[in-house]
Amino acid sequence: MDLESLLPPFALRTRAGDMELSPVRESDYPELAGIAAGGVRRDNVQAFLVNWDTGTAEEIGRSIAQYQWGTRARFHVDDWTIEFTVRVGGRAVGVQGVSALGFTRTHSITTGSWLALHEQGQGYGTRMRSAVVAAFADHFDAEMFHSAHFEGNDSSRRVSEKLGYSPNGVKTILGADGQARVEHQLVLAAEDLDRGADGCRIDVAGAETVRRFLGLPPNGAALPSAWAPPTDISGPKTKHHPTHKKEEGAPSIRTEPLLHKFIAAATYSPTTTKLQYHQRAWA
């Protein structure tokens, strides 16, 4: 039994010209750590909720590995994140992430990414986000795409503008360091995606396998009126605190009698401005 059989999203591949996006595997960790060493932000611009790209090469690599392991552990058909290693001409240039909550009902996706410092300024950030948006719009019935950037992160803002995103509000959030940061939120309807002169031609492999796993009907099939997505495709879901909200700040902690001992943990997403909280049960 291979990894794609255990977790079908690993079968997903998207190619756009010489660029390929494939789910991050453990064999990618050393290469990703290598291209992220020394940081991925110019002039220390605020791009992430936590500056995971600071520290030694070993610390940065460990942060990448721990986050990727966490996304697998928490993957559920109703609450998931898929991170793609982005390669151009065979070399890794960065990571493009997509996540969704209740996707079969909302048809809504949130994206985030990072790009190696020495690969920036060549249009790769625009191409990789365009490719993943087109793939999920065309092959997974995604209708709305959300993104966000901190004040001053002009590179992320320009990518969103090029692809047709519209402003969707501004909010002030607290970083893990306790400092207030202004976050600009943006939204893109699938039909508004600017596909460019080449029409954003992409080749997607493994889409039908992933559709079945997520509980979507076959691509192009009519949706029965009584149809509902399966709830047990990926097995038991990791327990979440009742007040948990992934998109907002730290949830309030409430102590209740439980049959298990719980340890709360926080995971900092390397590709978005979000702080993701989860709880892990120990017998």
N, C-alpha and C positions, 0 to 999 in steps of 0.2 A: 504494500500500500504506500503510495507516494503522498507528498505534502498536499498536492492539489485535491486528492481524494478526501483528506482530512479537513482541509479548509479551502474550498473551491475558489475563493477570490484570488488565490495564488496562481490560478490558471489564466488570469486576465493579462493581456498584452495589448498595448496601443503603440502603433508606429505612425509617425508623421515625417516623411522624408528620411533624413539620416538620424532622426531622434526616435528613441524607443523608451517607453515607460513600462516597467514591469515591477510587480510587488517586491518590496525590500525583503531580501533573504539574509540569513546570518552570514552567508559568504560575502555579502556586500559590505558588512560592517567595517572591516579594515579599510577598504577603499573610501567609504564615506567619511570615516574618521580622518583619513589622510587629507582629503580635499577640504575638510572643515577646520583642520588644524590652523591655529592662528586667528580664527574668527571668520565670519561670513558677512560682516557688516562694515560698510565704509564709514569712517569718521565717527564710529561708536553710535550711529543712529539707533534710536530705540525701535526695534523690530519685533521683539518677543517679550512676553510677560516676564520671563526669566532669561537672563543672558546665559543660556546653556553653552554658547560657543566661546566662553572665556575659560581660562585655566590651561593646564597642560594638555598635550595631545592625548594622553591617556585618559584624562578626566572628560574631555570632549567626546572621545570614542565611547567611554563608558556611559555617558549620558545618552548618546544615540542608541546604543544597544539596549539599555534599560527601557527607554521609551518604546522602542520597537517591540520588545518582548511584551510590554504592557498592553499594546494595542491588540496583540494576538489573544492575550489572556482574557481581555474584556469584550472580544468580538461577539456580537449577537445580531441576529437578523433585524432587530428593531433598534439597535444602537451600535453603530460600527464606524471604524476608521480604517481606510486602506491607504498605505503610504507606498509610493512608487519611486524606485530608483530611476532617475532620468539619465539616459546615456545618449551621447552624440558621437557618432562614428565609433561606438564601442567603449568610449571612456565615460565614467561617471562624472556628471557636472552638478548634481544636486538631487533634491527630493521634492516631489509634488504629493501633497496629501489631500484626501477627500474624506469627509465624514458626514453622517446623516443620523437623524433621530426620527424614528417612525416613518422611514422613507416610503413604504408602500402606501401610506396615507398622505404624506405631505409632498412627495416628489420634489423634495428640497435638499440641496447639497451645500455644504460649506467647504471651501477650499483654503489651502495654505501651502506655503512652499519655502524652501531656502535654496540658494544657489552659491556654489563655491565662489570666493571673492575673485579669483583670477579668471572666472568664466563670465563675470558680469559685464554688461555693456554690449553684448553681442546678440541681443534679442531672444535669448533662450528662455528667460522668465515668461515672456509673452507667449512663446510657442508652446511651452509645456502646460501652461494653464489653459490656453486655447484648445490644446489636444484633449485634455481631460474633460473640459466642459463639453466639447463636441461629442466625445465618446459617451458620456453619461446622458446627454440629451438625445443622441441618436439611437443608443442601444439599451438604455435603462429607463427611458421615459421621464427623465428628470426635467422639471419645468422651471425651477427657480434656483439660482446659484448665489450664495452669499460669500462675502469676503470682508475683511476689515484691515485697517492699518493704523498705526499710531501716528500722531501728529509729527510731521517731519520726515516720515518714510516716503520720500517722493518716488522712489523706484517702484514700490508696490502700487502707489496711486496711479502712476503712469500706465502700468500694465492694465489696471482696471479700466482706465479711460480708453485705452486702445481697443479693448474688447467690447466696449459698449455698456459697462456698468453705470448705474445711476446712484447718487447719494441716497442713503437710507437711514440717516440720523447720526447723531454724535452723542457719545456718552463719556463720562469720566470714570475710570476704574482705578482700583488700587493694585499696584504691583506687589510682588512678594516682598519687596523691600519697603513697603509701606508708602511709597511715593505715588501721588495721583498722576494719571496719564490720560490724555485725551485720545479716544479711539474713534476713528471715522468708519462707519459701516456702509457697505455698498451692496447692491442687489442687481442681478441680471436675469431677465426672462430669457428662456432658451431661444425664442424666436428673435431676440434682439442681439444675439451674438454676432459680432463683426467677424466673419470668417475670412476676410482678406481676399486678395486677388486670386489665390489658388483654391478658394472655397473651403479651406481647412481640410484638405483631403487626408483622411486617416484610415488605417487598417486596424481593426480590432479583432483579436482572437480570444476565445474563451467566454464570450458574452452570454451565450445561452446557458452554459454551465453555471455561471454566476447568477443569472436571472432565476434559475430554478432554486438555487441555494437561498436567495433573498426572498423567495416566495412570490416572484413576479410571474405572470403568465408568459407563454412563449411570445417572442417579439412579433408583433403584427397581429396577434390573436385578439379577438374581441374579449373584453372583460365581462364575465357574467355578473348579473346584478347582485347575486347573492355571494359573489366570490369574496373571500377574505384570506389574507396571507397566513401560511402556517405559522404556528408560534413555537414549535419545538425543533426546527430544523437543525439548529446549532447546539442543542442541548441546554442544560441549565444556565440561566443568566447569572452573572455575578451580582450579588446583592448590592443594592444602592440604598443610601440613607433616604428616608421618606421625603426629606426636604431638599434632596439633591437637584441642582439645576446646572447642567454642564456648561451652559453659555454664560452664566453669571459668576459672581465672586464666590468666596468660600461659604459653604452652607453652614447653617447653625448646627451645633452638635447637641443632640438630645440623648440622654442616657435612659435606656429602657431595659427591663429584664429580657435576656436572650438566652437561648440554649447554647450558643457558641460565644466564644470570646472574639471580639472584633478589634482589628487594628486598622485605623484610618491612615490612608496614604494619599499623597498628592503627586500627580504626574504632570510635568511641564511639557507641553507640546512644542517640539522644535520647529514645526511648520506654521503655527498659528499664534495668536496673541492670547490663547485661552489657557486657563489653569483647570485641569481636569481632576476632579476628586473621585475617589472610589474607596470602597471598603472591602477588605479581604477577610474571610471567615477562617478561623483555625479551630479544629475540633478540640 
